[in-house]
Amino acid sequence: MPDQKKPDWKNLVRERMESHEPAPTDCEEVVAELAAHLEETYEAAQSQGLNEETALKRTLREVEDWRVLAADIRHAKQEGPMNSRTKNLWLPGAATLLGASVFLMALQRTSFQPRLVWIGHTAMLFYWPWLAGLPVFGAFGAYLSQRAHGPLKARLAAGLSPALVMLVTMCVILPVGLALDGFSMFRLFYFALALANWVVLPAFALLLGAAPFLRETGVSRRPQPQG
């Protein structure tokens, strides 16, 4: 059986877009990305037994409005990758960090005392209400990133930002402390406990809230600029 001639997806995308907007000469990467998605959809439709014409119609229905798509691509390219990263990573991450920090300070101002938990001969302090509230902030950050069409890594980083900031801070404090006070297994042990208390447990709580917003909800019809 002779090979069927496949549509030239890049030319098809470019022609459809140019029929509504001036040629986006700097959007070749976005055109290629959209073309690859349409090609995958077309092949999937054919694998279900649809003929070429029906498969092509179903594939083209993936784009609801070429005019809107062309305008979105133009605006995305004008904004630039850094602005896009600011919207889907830095601002959501900052919001999560600020919310979690303000909540902890509010608990401390109400004279809330952390719970002392003994692990063997070692005592650890836990702010249980703060840990219980972290899923809300993790969900908020991941939601803001998802709303800004952030990729999975951006949504995850935005939701876990308080734990990530604390991890970086502690990794800076450790070598400084060892340089000033000298190496000690005792100090390393307490550093590990602090890491579990202020990084691992908060990260787990934040992840619980962020998890629903880490799932892919389908292919976005608003391609983001590459970079």
C-alpha angles and dihedrals in degrees: 000000000000119000113263116239110247122217117261094246097187093053091043092053092044094049093048092049095045090053088067105028137023112276109284095222093179096049100078092119091053091046090051092049093050091044091053091051092050091048091053090049091049093051091047090052091050091049087059089061100262118145122241096265095048092044090051093050092050091048094051090051086068086081109059098187124013091193092057091044093051091049092048092052091048092050093045092053091048090052093052130214095280093056089048091050090050091055098045101034120012100043096043090045092050091049091052093047093047093048094049092046094049090048091053092048090049090054091050092049090054087060091249109171119215117239115255112223122186119216105187104306093339125093123211128189119223128189094207097179089051092050090046091054097047095085088065092056093043090053092047094053095045091047093052090050092048091049088054089052092252118175121244094269092052093049091048094048092046092051094046098040097118091054092043092051091049090049092054091046093051093046087057094045095050099062091041091052092047091049092051101038103024132245117307134166087215091060092046090052093053090044089056090050091049090048091054092045100045103026114022099042095041090047090053092049092047091048091055089060096040095048098087090056095050094070117099111248096196135288112319115239090208107072116211123224115262120245 
